[in-house]
């Protein structure tokens, strides 16, 4: 039987952070993870002060260079030694309520994974509605038993293989998504560049007509279906970014060589 669900011993938790040049945020993130039994940090091609910051919180530090998002996250998962694993990004913060809920929930949970709800912030503004369609999440699988989660091979938004029972937590993760509109535009540029590279690698670039259609369908999904209209201009911006993501990725894949 999987050691995440067998016996009566207290189940242990590894907190995993994978980062690339996150010195501005890494310390604040790691400071909220001290409740875990161990903290594992994976530094990917870091050239800033991220290593010195990470060393203040853990002696389980992995440095390397990965081309794809999935393999670097899988390397971190494999380095974790606890019964359960909690994946956290450098721009996320764990509240005391969420920490307590995780520790309690994993003690008697069956083999599987927990979806964690998100409170997404743009600057100091909490934006609850409109996220999705490859542009932010309202909940995602971040707490999982060893062997219950594996990432696929993509640069951006890699597929995830999940096993076991699907469960939910109630306390939200605090996610500092973007600092302002300029930061949002920079993220769109990074995401579409990575997505274009994935499209070229796969040979499945698609058509202009289909991606124009997706611009409108994704905008509608975020602004109407996911109630982005309730967030005013922020909701409009989120829906616009979600719609532009596939079209700009397509154009970069067609027009750019790298």
N, C-alpha and C positions, 0 to 999 in steps of 0.2 A: 504494500500500500504506500502511496506517496507520503513522504514525511511531512507534507504540509497539512495533512488531515489525520494522521495516525497518532495514537497515544494521547496521554493527558498532559504532557509537558507543555509549558508556555511556548507558543509559536513565536518565532523570531522574525524580525523585519529588517530588510536592507533598503536603504534609500539610495537611489541611483540618479546621478546627474551627469548628463553628457553635454559638453560645452565647447564652443569655439570663440576665443577672444571675448570673454564675458566678465572682465575684471570689474566693470561698473556695477554689475548686478549679482555676481556669484556669491559674494560674502553674505549679503542679505538673505539670499535664498538658502544657503547652507546653514545659516544660523537658525532657521525654522525647522531644521531636520534633526536636531540633537536628540529628539525623542526616539529615533530609530536605534536598533542594536548595532548597526554599522552604516557608515556612509561610504559609498563608492563613487569616485569621480573619474570620468573619462574626458581627457582633454584632446581635442582633435585639431592639430595644426595650430596650436596656440602660440602667438608671438608677443602677447602682452603679459600682464602680471597675474593671470589666472592661476598659474601653478602655485605661486607663493600664497595666494589666498586659500586655495584648496588645501594646502598642507597645514593650515591652521585648524582644519576641521577633520581631516582624515589622514591615515597612513596607507590607505588603499587607493592609490592613484595610478591610473593607466594613461600613458601618453602614446600617441600614434598619429597616423595620417590615413584617413579613409576617404575614398572617392564617393561612396554612397552612404546615405543616411542609415539604411537598414543594418548593414554589417557593423557599423560603429556602435549602434544601440545594442545589437546582439552581443558584441564583445563585452559591454558593460553588464548585461544580464548574466552572462556566463561567469563573470568575476564575483557576482554576489553569492554569499554563502548562507543566507538565511532561508527560512521556510517560505516566506513571502517577500515580494519585491514591490517597491513603490517608486515609479518613475516620475521624476520632477525635472522641469526645464529651468534654466537660470532665471527666466523672467516670471517665475511662479513663486508664490509664497504660501506656506502651510499654516493655517490658523491653529490655535490651541484646540479648538473644537474638532477640527478635522483630524488632527493628530490623535486625540483621544478616541475618536470614533474608529479610526483605522486599527489602532492597537486592540480595541475591544472586538471589532468585527472579525478579525482574522483568527481569533482564538477558537471559535467553534464553526468556522466556515468550511463548507465542502471544497474540494478541488475545483478551482475556477478563477473568476476574476470579478472585480468590482468596477463599475462605472462611477466616475467622480464628476459631479456637476461643477460648472465653472462660473465664476464671477469675472467677467472680462472688462478690463479698464483701458480706456484711451486717455492717457494723461491721468487726471484725477477723476474722470467721469466714468461711472459704472454704466456700461452698455449691456443690457440683458438680452435684448432681442435682435434677430436678424442674422446671427452667425450661422455659417454653414456653406455648403457648395464650394469646398476647398478654401474657404476664407474664414478660419476660426471655428471653434467648436463650443457647443453648450454643455457637452459631457463627453468623456472618453475613458477607455479602459486603462487605468494607471496603477491599480493595485491588483496583483495577481500572484497566484501560487507558482512556485518554481515549476517550470515546464509547461505553463499554461499560455505563454505568449511568445511569439517569434515574429520578428520583423522581416519583410521581404526586401528585395534588392532594387531600390529606387533612390534617386537623389532627393526628391520632394514628395511628401505624402505617400511613403511606401505602404503597400498593403500589409495587414497584420493578420496572422493566424492565431486564433484564440481557441482554447480548449476548456472544457468543464462548464460549470454552472455560471450563468450570468446573474450578477447581483448588483445592487445599487447602494451607494452611500448618500447621506443627506447633506452633510456639511460641504460647502463649496470650496474649491481651490481658488485662490486669488491669482489672477493672471494679468500681468502688466503687458498687454498686447503691443500697443504702440504708444509713444510719448506724445505724438501730435500727427497732423495730416502729412507732413513731410516724411515722418518716420513710416507712416502707412504706405506712402508711395515708394519709398526705398524698399520696403518689404515686398511690395508687388513686383518690383524690378528683380529682386533676388529670386523670388519664387518662380517667376516666369522664365528666367534664365535656366534655372535648374530643371524645370519641367520641359523646356525645349530640348535640353540635352538628353533627357530620358526618352523623349519622343523620337529624336534622331537615332538613338541607340536601338530602339525597338523597331524602327522602320515604319511605325504607324503614326503618321503625321496628320492624316485626315484631310478634310476639305475646308476651304474658306466658307462656303455656304453653311456647313454644319456648325462651325464655330461662331458665325454670326448669329445663328439660331440660338446657340447656347448662351450667348451674351444676354439675350432677352429672357430666356427661360430661367437662367440662374438669377438674374436680377429679380424676376417675379417671385422666384422661390424664396429669396431672402427678404425682400421688401414686403411681400404680401403673405406668403405661406409661413414664414418664420417671424412675421409681425415686426419687421424692421421699421415699419411706418410709425410704430409707437416710440421710437427713439429720435424722431425728427430728422435733422440733417445728418446726424451720425448714422442712423439707419439707412439713409439714402446712400451715404458714402460706402458703407459696408456692402450694400447690394451692388453698387457700381463696381467696386473692386472685385467682387465675386464674379460678376459678369465679364469683366475685362480679362480675368485670369486665363481662361482657355483661349480667347482670341489672341491676346498678346503672346502667349506661349506658342501658338500655331505660327504666328508671323515670325517670331524669333527662330523657330525651327526651320522655316522655309528660307529666311533671308540671311541668317547668320551662320558662320562656319564653326563657331565654338561658343 
